Amino acid sequence: MNLDYKLWPFYDIIVGDKYIIGIIRAGNMRAYAWHRSSGRFLGEMTPYGKGPGEAINTSSAVFIDDSTALLFDMGLSRATIFRLSPDGFFFDDVIDTAIWSSGTIHYAWKNEGWIYLFNQSGGTIDTYRIIILDKALDPIKKCLPRKHNSFAMFESYVISGDRIFMTDELYHKNVKDIKEELWQVEGRGKLLVSDLEGDLVGRIELPFEELLVDIIPDSKNETFYIQQLGKNAYIMDTAGEILKMFDEGWPSEKYPWLKTSLQTSVRRGKKIYVDRGKEGKLILRIFEYDI
């Protein structure tokens, strides 16, 4: 898709049925909107400031419905509701995120009509909790995608459909262990599989223990593209069997846009790449692979 505006670099891209929101990685992250079918640029949604409709640091966004967006400001610990139209958007309301969580809302996504907030909090290290909101944005559950311990962190994770795939979970028996950095590691050489309510539903054994930087499931979660840190990339099945190996990651000679595109940071299923394109256009590409 071509988007007629020059903005760079992107931290996250939220693609809705009718609109697209792009969050730009900068000293203070900003949010911008486009009309999807025409590619028309609608403007900056959250100009810098503390007033209604403004933000200090926009961390994430989610579409409540096809024309309503909820934007999260980690700087002011609040969420702002915007209504969008093909001609623009307008500020609707502000919500104090303290009603949902005492920590930072890292990002949000929608599944089966519910809004899921990935809450990032913790002391020396970050822990992650999921807060589930209903259609009225009322919290109905809080949970932690983990095994059984009090604190959890995972170096790599991806949300795909109704599953969270994660690896390199660091867990600690108590806060004292965190402060003393006495880490125990659960997950190296494994993909831990959690449902969206935080319950561990499975493990996928991997044939190596190196740190992973990418986990990208296909649409049916039957295979995975996995990239090791500074090493090989693989396509694997859910039993951990290697179906294909790439010596230097996904072949750039087959996909030359990999050399010019920037991958977004937030991983909801498939990864989105952004390329400046030509004539002032932005081009979005969704990462897909075949065996």
TARACOR-V58403 format. One record per pair of residues at least 6 apart in sequence whose C-alpha atoms are under 6 Angstrom apart, sorted by the first residue. I is the first residue (numbers start at 0). J is the second residue. Records with the same first field share a line. If there is no record, write none. Layout:
BEGIN
I=J + J
END
This chain:
BEGIN
0=282 + 283
1=280 + 281 + 282
2=38 + 280 + 281
3=280
4=280
5=279
8=23 + 24
9=22 + 23 + 24
10=22 + 23 + 24 + 263 + 264
11=21 + 22 + 263 + 265
12=20 + 21
13=19 + 20
16=65
17=35 + 65
18=33 + 34 + 35
19=32 + 33 + 35
20=31 + 32
21=30 + 31
22=29 + 30
23=29
27=56
28=56 + 57
29=57
30=43 + 44 + 45
31=42 + 43 + 44
32=41 + 42
33=39 + 40 + 41
34=85
41=87
45=52 + 53 + 54
46=53
47=53 + 54 + 55
48=54 + 55
52=90
54=72
55=74
56=72 + 73 + 74
57=71 + 72
58=71 + 72 + 73
59=70 + 71 + 106
60=69 + 70 + 71
61=68 + 69 + 107 + 108
62=68
66=82 + 83
67=81 + 82
68=80 + 81
69=79 + 80
70=78 + 79
71=78
72=78
76=96
77=94 + 95 + 96
78=93 + 94
79=92 + 93
80=91 + 92
81=89 + 90 + 91
82=88 + 89
102=120
103=118 + 119
104=117 + 118
105=117 + 118 + 119
106=117
107=115 + 116 + 117
108=114 + 115
109=115
113=132 + 133
114=131 + 132
115=130 + 131
116=129 + 130
117=128 + 129
118=127 + 128 + 129
119=126 + 127
120=126
126=151 + 152
128=142 + 143
129=141 + 142 + 143
130=140 + 141
131=138 + 139 + 140
132=138 + 139
142=197
143=197
144=197
150=170 + 171
151=169 + 170
152=168 + 169
153=166 + 167 + 168
154=167
155=165 + 166
156=164 + 165
157=163 + 164 + 266 + 267
158=267 + 268
159=267 + 268
161=194 + 195
162=193 + 194 + 195
163=192 + 193
164=191 + 192
165=190 + 191
166=186 + 190 + 191
167=186 + 187
168=185 + 186
169=183 + 184
170=183
187=208
188=205 + 207 + 208
189=203 + 204 + 205
190=202 + 203
191=202
192=199 + 200 + 201 + 202
193=199 + 200
203=239
204=239
205=239
210=227 + 228
211=226 + 227 + 228
212=226 + 227 + 228
213=225 + 226
214=224 + 225
215=223 + 224
216=222 + 223
221=236 + 237
222=235 + 236
223=234 + 235
224=233 + 234
225=232 + 233
226=232
231=245 + 246 + 247 + 248
232=244 + 245 + 248
233=243 + 244
234=242 + 243
235=241 + 242
251=257
260=272 + 273 + 274
261=272 + 273
262=271 + 272
263=271
269=286
270=285 + 286
271=284 + 285
272=283 + 284
273=282 + 283
274=281 + 282
275=281
276=282
END
